């Protein structure tokens, strides 16, 4: 059992957008987030799993063993109903290796060209894996529902955020402030479970 008032937690990504979101999402927890590049570890893990959970587990386990630090990894994706759940776990590679966020958004919109509004329903799904160096694991998950917009709107966030529209907010995810996004997003809903998952994992966080 680990007892530490400021637990070091290794975040399994160097993606600046994700790092910023997690620093915001976990800011109230007594943890100090570090990234692989900050501690000199090269992040080159083949995400070969067939599910979000598989990929999150693979990343978290690999980094926890390499660093001897409790590690947090997520795998997330966009699931479009009209496309049978695509791009799913292939969301980051949907438009091919090396494609930019703009390339992926354009590729998705081309796939949905002419598809009526009521058939553009979609969801973001996120699974977080927490791994201790000794092999213990914990998981959190979150989902948010929306519609794929006809064209990109907004310049906040990253990935498919500019085309993920929330009808109840009349905004895309890329038009939301960080605070609002984190209260409704798949990643925010999964991250809200991290403290309890760390407790179940046997990591005791003192708030004294």
Buried (B, 14 or more C-beta within 10 A) or exposed (E): EBEBEEBBBBBBBBBEBBBEBBEBBBEEBBBEBBBBEEEEBEBEBEBEBEEBBBBBBBBBBBBBBBBEBBBBBBBBBBBBBBBEBBBBBEBBEBBEEEBEBEEBBBBBBEBBEEBEEEEBBBBBBBBBBBBBBEEBBBBBBBBBBBBBBBEBBBEBBBBBBBBBBBEEBEBBBBBBEBEBBBEBBBBBBBBBBBBEBBEEBEBEBEEE
